[in-house]
Amino acid sequence: MGAVKRFLLALTVCLLLPASAQGQSRQFGSSLDQEPNANFGCETRPAFTEQSSNGDLFPTPSNQADCTWWQAGVFGQQNAQPTGAVPGDGRITNVAVRSGPNPAVIRFVILRLFADAASGNRQCCFFVSETPLGRPTPNQVTNFTVNLPVERNTNPQNNLVTQDFIGVSAVTGTGTLPLFTNGQNNTLSGYFSGNPVAGFYYPRFGALPSDSPNGPGRREESVPGFVVTMRSTWVPPGTQAPPPPQNAIPMNGGGNGNANGPAVGLPGRTLVARNGVVPLQVRCLLTGDCRGALTLRTRGAGASASARRRSRVLGTKRIRIGAGKRARVTVRLNRTGRRLVSGNRRAKLVAVVNLGAGGTVRRNVTVRRAR
């Protein structure tokens, strides 16, 4: 894989150039004309095997909960599209994803390269930020509104260049990645001028301590002939973002949204406790099982930081709900929960569903005593 990394090193160093001033929004990445055809998700990883002496990568089990793919660029063609490299300092405000019939649950991630402008030496890559989870609409282009600050600049004091890229992370077992392959994927013959190159990480970028700016960074792997079917909208500082496309899905915080709702569907705002038990109707919106825990907690929202830290667990129930299924989950309140509900006919709580790599969904609820 070392030769593969050197190919991508040369490619990304070419991209580490100061961007020209931009006064308006720009789109970059895939043209979205190509239908995803790779037909694998994060449970599969392209890797060298004993049969790879001819330069081919072969699909192997990843044994990871998630992964990240990003468009490194076009080999031998500086600043050509598609690329995941941001045009300059500013914000990414919208990401359009073209999906196949079974799209995975995804999030977007910003990763950063550092390079010395004089020597070309670089460090790659470091985690900057990521969005909540979302699910694209099958067989369509889904627009997600985001708010992701990004950088592409040179520091005149120390000649340090920063270059941000946007990638897409997906959850294992939830569907396929938004990837198109032209079949030119051989690592010995596929790195030719004009062939797109994609980078990838397993597990997802941002999942390991090494990914943080305080860590050593994580080197990428790459494969030629892949296009991440994703197009991003960038706006420079001080510029108003263009209006979001119709039916765009918010993915800029406050929960784990997707085109059909969150990763799980939670019940209405008011729940009824009977004999210390709170029933909830929960629907799994993933294409794989929803496995995790449902917890009722005191809110602490709007209170002091110390009060938020004192948010108490009032009851927890492990859950496993089949893909697309609805289940009745009963949470038995502990002593604190029973006392709170009995002493206050309408207790303001928060229901938290933690699905591990599938994300965390929160919803404010009110629990009242049964009459």
GISULZI-V761770 format. One record per residue. N is the residue number from 0. PHI is phi as a letter, one per 30 degrees, with the letter a starting at -180 (none if undefined). Layout:
n = {N:N}
phi = {PHI:PHI}
//
This chain:
n = {0:1:2:3:4:5:6:7:8:9:10:11:12:13:14:15:16:17:18:19:20:21:22:23:24:25:26:27:28:29:30:31:32:33:34:35:36:37:38:39:40:41:42:43:44:45:46:47:48:49:50:51:52:53:54:55:56:57:58:59:60:61:62:63:64:65:66:67:68:69:70:71:72:73:74:75:76:77:78:79:80:81:82:83:84:85:86:87:88:89:90:91:92:93:94:95:96:97:98:99:100:101:102:103:104:105:106:107:108:109:110:111:112:113:114:115:116:117:118:119:120:121:122:123:124:125:126:127:128:129:130:131:132:133:134:135:136:137:138:139:140:141:142:143:144:145:146:147:148:149:150:151:152:153:154:155:156:157:158:159:160:161:162:163:164:165:166:167:168:169:170:171:172:173:174:175:176:177:178:179:180:181:182:183:184:185:186:187:188:189:190:191:192:193:194:195:196:197:198:199:200:201:202:203:204:205:206:207:208:209:210:211:212:213:214:215:216:217:218:219:220:221:222:223:224:225:226:227:228:229:230:231:232:233:234:235:236:237:238:239:240:241:242:243:244:245:246:247:248:249:250:251:252:253:254:255:256:257:258:259:260:261:262:263:264:265:266:267:268:269:270:271:272:273:274:275:276:277:278:279:280:281:282:283:284:285:286:287:288:289:290:291:292:293:294:295:296:297:298:299:300:301:302:303:304:305:306:307:308:309:310:311:312:313:314:315:316:317:318:319:320:321:322:323:324:325:326:327:328:329:330:331:332:333:334:335:336:337:338:339:340:341:342:343:344:345:346:347:348:349:350:351:352:353:354:355:356:357:358:359:360:361:362:363:364:365:366:367:368:369:370}
phi = {none:d:d:d:d:d:e:d:e:d:d:d:d:d:d:d:b:e:d:d:d:b:c:b:d:b:c:b:j:d:d:i:d:c:d:e:b:d:h:b:c:d:d:c:b:d:b:d:b:d:c:c:d:d:j:d:c:b:d:b:d:d:h:b:d:a:a:b:b:b:d:d:k:c:d:i:b:d:i:d:c:d:b:c:d:d:d:a:d:l:b:c:c:a:b:c:b:c:b:d:d:b:d:d:d:b:b:c:b:c:b:b:c:c:b:d:d:d:c:i:d:b:b:b:b:b:d:c:a:b:c:d:d:a:b:d:d:e:h:b:c:c:c:c:d:b:b:c:d:b:b:a:a:c:d:d:d:b:i:d:c:c:b:c:b:c:b:b:c:b:c:e:i:c:k:c:d:d:b:c:b:c:i:c:c:d:d:c:c:d:c:b:e:j:d:d:b:c:c:a:b:b:d:d:d:j:d:c:e:d:d:d:e:d:c:d:i:b:d:d:c:b:b:d:i:c:b:d:d:b:b:c:c:c:b:d:e:i:c:d:d:d:e:d:d:d:i:d:c:d:b:b:j:i:k:c:d:a:d:c:j:d:d:b:c:c:d:d:d:c:c:c:c:b:h:i:b:c:d:b:c:b:c:d:c:d:c:b:e:c:b:l:b:c:b:c:b:d:d:i:d:i:d:d:d:d:d:d:d:d:e:c:d:c:l:b:b:d:b:b:b:d:e:i:c:c:b:c:c:c:c:d:d:d:d:d:d:d:d:d:d:d:d:b:e:b:d:d:b:b:c:b:c:c:c:i:d:d:j:b:c:b:b:d:b:c:c:b:d:d:d}
//
